[in-house]
Amino acid sequence: MAKQFKEIEISHQKHFNSLLFPSILSPNPSTLSSLTDSIKSGKPYLTSLLHKSGAILFRGFSVNTASDFNDVVEAFGFDELPYIGGAAPRTNVVGRVFTANESPPDQKIPFHHEMAQVPEFPSKLLFFCEVEPGSGGETPIVLSHIVYEKMKEKYPEFVERLDKYGLIYNRVLPEVDDPSSPIGRGWKSTFLTNDKTLAEERAAKLGMKLEWLEDGGVKTIMGPIPAIKYDKLRNRKIWFNSMVAAYTGWKDMRNDPVKAVTFGDGKPLPGDIIYDCLKILEEESIAIPWQKGDILLIDNWAVLHARKSFTPPRRVLASLCK
């Protein structure tokens, strides 16, 4: 183990094949500069630990502000991923740091791999708790290969069909961001332009079709896109999709979640299996309450995440990495 970090255990963790999930590191010592220096010098150790566990929670370090968090993000040395094609409303705070999904606190955000509905997605995510939630507001996480194994065991024909055809995602975007919706990101911020022609070009690069609407919004059609992926680094299949999130959570004044996602051949998904998958996700997940200063590093290939509803205040920031 890198001498700069100390692995600890808390009651919320789970054991999977003798591995603790997630890994939790505490400081040794605890200043911000010692943390950033330790990340740089301990990169091989942290890379190995993330590979084994899928997620690392850094707890007890002297990280207090968005600027501090940006220093930590920079210390890891990951390339930044532009947020093009994602559904969540986000605001840039400083440097590579953005707000996490800004949807209302009474709404849950279902389990998903970040940007699984588009071809280019982040390989890693970093979250930072700047303000602890009044209550609730956890970010539950679950190992993707565990979900795949459970679903394959219970619904082999469904998983085979999913593997064969993939999924098509349909979503109606407003012109500008609608913060009242968890999927309320407008097309102008989604494609980082006010120009419809340029938006169409950027959508086409993602393999996405656009249908413009009279109210200034647009319907996006993405896919077919794989729903089961192969994690080459870990040599295993993973449950890499936003199926449950779309079917149970893509709901607002513009969108009907049942129509938001279909098999890649256009046929509807069986609702009973979707909701049973949601149950599996919840049963296998871990939800560690946020503490101020916490940083959660997630391997987006290995882990799905969600958000529980909460009582304000709560401020969790995020950074997406290639």
Number of C-alpha atoms within 10 A of each C-alpha: 10 15 10 18 21 14 14 10 14 10 6 11 17 17 9 12 6 7 12 17 23 29 23 20 19 17 19 16 17 16 14 17 16 16 24 19 16 21 22 16 15 18 16 12 14 19 12 11 16 18 16 16 20 26 27 22 21 22 20 18 20 19 26 16 16 22 15 19 30 21 19 21 27 17 18 19 12 13 14 15 17 16 21 18 23 19 24 25 23 22 14 13 14 13 14 20 22 20 20 19 22 20 20 14 19 12 16 16 23 24 27 26 24 25 20 21 30 21 16 16 22 22 18 23 20 22 23 30 23 22 19 20 22 11 15 18 27 20 21 21 25 26 26 25 23 20 23 21 16 15 20 15 11 14 13 13 12 15 20 13 15 18 18 15 20 22 28 23 24 23 23 26 25 20 19 17 20 18 17 16 22 22 28 29 26 22 27 18 21 24 20 16 13 13 11 15 10 13 19 16 15 18 21 13 12 17 15 21 18 18 11 14 13 6 8 11 18 20 18 19 19 23 24 19 20 21 24 22 17 14 14 9 8 13 8 12 17 22 28 27 25 23 27 22 21 26 22 19 23 26 20 15 9 16 19 18 18 17 17 22 28 24 23 22 14 14 11 13 18 12 13 9 15 16 14 14 20 18 12 17 27 17 11 16 24 20 20 17 15 23 16 21 22 24 27 22 22 24 22 27 27 27 26 28 22 22 21 17 18 18 12 16 12 19 16 25 25 25 25 24 21 14
